Amino acid sequence: MAKSKFTTAVLLLVGMLGVVTAQAEEAEQIFNFYCAQCHGVEGKGNGPNVTEDFPVDPRDFTQAEEMEKLSDADIKNVILEGGPIVSKSEMMPPWGKTLSEEQVDALTKYLRKLCNCVGNAD
């Protein structure tokens, strides 16, 4: 009987790890599809759309010092509402009608991974 409970616990843990991995992969795919054109695949603000005449410098998500100033709520707000909501460029579009809440949460975690930081408390 104890072996059965152990096996069940192991299978549950493996399943949970699979969900976390899938969410991380989905977040990276979302970033690459919606964000990388301006922010770059590595999040450094150097995406293929950013040419010499690009009107703004997209945020470099790898700059931990700058990203630490933002709370997760700040990041989610910009993703959902776009740049103008925080007096930034309208070149940053709102994604609130495109991405689900779960996708925005996953994307926020992915941005934290890029900066290797946690940010201000909400």
RODO-2510 file (C-alpha; in nm, 4 decimals, decimal comma):
residues 122
     n   res          X          Y          Z
     1     m     0,0000     0,0000     0,0000
     2     a     0,2825     0,2468     0,0867
     3     k     0,4487     0,1710    -0,2476
     4     s     0,1261     0,2627    -0,4265
     5     k     0,1041     0,5998    -0,2469
     6     f     0,4688     0,6685    -0,3273
     7     t     0,4136     0,5842    -0,6952
     8     t     0,1079     0,8093    -0,7052
     9     a     0,3015     1,0938    -0,5443
    10     v     0,5882     1,0550    -0,7917
    11     l     0,3490     1,0515    -1,0875
    12     l     0,1727     1,3607    -0,9542
    13     l     0,5033     1,5420    -0,9116
    14     v     0,6180     1,4476    -1,2628
    15     g     0,2848     1,5680    -1,4004
    16     m     0,3166     1,9012    -1,2196
    17     l     0,6700     1,9482    -1,3521
    18     g     0,5387     1,8797    -1,7014
    19     v     0,2753     2,1538    -1,6602
    20     v     0,5367     2,4028    -1,5373
    21     t     0,7638     2,3170    -1,8298
    22     a     0,4750     2,3513    -2,0758
    23     q     0,3824     2,6909    -1,9285
    24     a     0,7428     2,8116    -1,9570
    25     e     0,7616     2,6934    -2,3174
    26     e     0,4296     2,8627    -2,3970
    27     a     0,5526     3,1874    -2,2389
    28     e     0,8649     3,1802    -2,4552
    29     q     0,6508     3,1160    -2,7643
    30     i     0,4214     3,4058    -2,6718
    31     f     0,7224     3,6317    -2,6216
    32     n     0,8753     3,5279    -2,9535
    33     f     0,5480     3,5853    -3,1400
    34     y     0,4261     3,9110    -2,9814
    35     c     0,7317     4,0775    -2,8290
    36     a     1,0541     3,9724    -3,0002
    37     q     0,9917     4,1842    -3,3117
    38     c     1,0784     4,4918    -3,1055
    39     h     1,2375     4,3568    -2,7871
    40     g     1,4504     4,0899    -2,9579
    41     v     1,4569     3,7151    -2,8977
    42     e     1,6880     3,7633    -2,5993
    43     g     1,4827     4,0600    -2,4701
    44     k     1,7596     4,3166    -2,5207
    45     g     1,5459     4,5719    -2,7094
    46     n     1,7115     4,4960    -3,0410
    47     g     1,4432     4,3140    -3,2390
    48     p     1,4304     4,3121    -3,6203
    49     n     1,1729     4,5945    -3,6283
    50     v     1,4143     4,8269    -3,4474
    51     t     1,5929     5,0113    -3,7243
    52     e     1,7861     5,3399    -3,7155
    53     d     1,4644     5,5346    -3,7730
    54     f     1,2598     5,3447    -3,5127
    55     p     1,1002     5,6188    -3,2992
    56     v     1,1748     5,4657    -2,9561
    57     d     1,4186     5,2352    -2,7809
    58     p     1,2264     4,9258    -2,6693
    59     r     1,2898     4,8181    -2,3116
    60     d     1,5852     4,5883    -2,2544
    61     f     1,4417     4,3190    -2,0288
    62     t     1,7881     4,1891    -1,9437
    63     q     1,8783     4,5053    -1,7477
    64     a     1,8012     4,3814    -1,3987
    65     e     1,8604     4,7207    -1,2361
    66     e     1,5803     4,8768    -1,4425
    67     m     1,3483     4,5772    -1,4249
    68     e     1,3860     4,5622    -1,0442
    69     k     1,2080     4,9000    -1,0291
    70     l     0,8922     4,7428    -1,1719
    71     s     0,6446     4,5261    -0,9872
    72     d     0,4783     4,2340    -1,1596
    73     a     0,1584     4,4424    -1,1580
    74     d     0,3438     4,7197    -1,3462
    75     i     0,4593     4,4727    -1,6106
    76     k     0,1155     4,3153    -1,6459
    77     n    -0,0425     4,6591    -1,6766
    78     v     0,1804     4,7525    -1,9707
    79     i     0,1221     4,4169    -2,1402
    80     l    -0,2538     4,4525    -2,1008
    81     e    -0,2956     4,8252    -2,1677
    82     g     0,0076     4,9235    -2,3772
    83     g     0,2755     5,1877    -2,3383
    84     p     0,0550     5,4987    -2,3137
    85     i    -0,1003     5,3717    -1,9884
    86     v     0,2335     5,4447    -1,8174
    87     s     0,3260     5,7501    -2,0263
    88     k     0,5415     5,5413    -2,2606
    89     s     0,5321     5,5046    -2,6370
    90     e     0,2186     5,4042    -2,8219
    91     m     0,4505     5,1786    -3,0228
    92     m     0,3977     4,9319    -2,7337
    93     p     0,0488     4,8012    -2,8154
    94     p    -0,2059     4,6727    -2,5645
    95     w    -0,2412     4,2943    -2,5636
    96     g    -0,5290     4,2718    -2,3148
    97     k    -0,7813     4,1655    -2,5777
    98     t    -0,5390     3,9176    -2,7335
    99     l    -0,3741     3,7367    -2,4428
   100     s    -0,5472     3,5546    -2,1583
   101     e    -0,4753     3,6342    -1,7949
   102     e    -0,2807     3,3083    -1,7671
   103     q    -0,0702     3,4000    -2,0713
   104     v     0,0044     3,7449    -1,9269
   105     d     0,1068     3,5864    -1,5950
   106     a     0,3323     3,3393    -1,7783
   107     l     0,4804     3,6195    -1,9896
   108     t     0,5516     3,8244    -1,6767
   109     k     0,7378     3,5289    -1,5253
   110     y     0,9294     3,4886    -1,8498
   111     l     1,0368     3,8541    -1,8403
   112     r     1,1559     3,8021    -1,4832
   113     k     1,3605     3,5099    -1,6096
   114     l     1,5180     3,7333    -1,8761
   115     c     1,6221     3,9924    -1,6178
   116     n     1,7031     3,7367    -1,3494
   117     c     1,5243     3,9625    -1,1013
   118     v     1,2108     3,9730    -0,8883
   119     g     1,1116     4,3418    -0,8987
   120     n     0,9314     4,5556    -0,6457
   121     a     0,6594     4,3992    -0,4327
   122     d     0,3088     4,4626    -0,5652
***
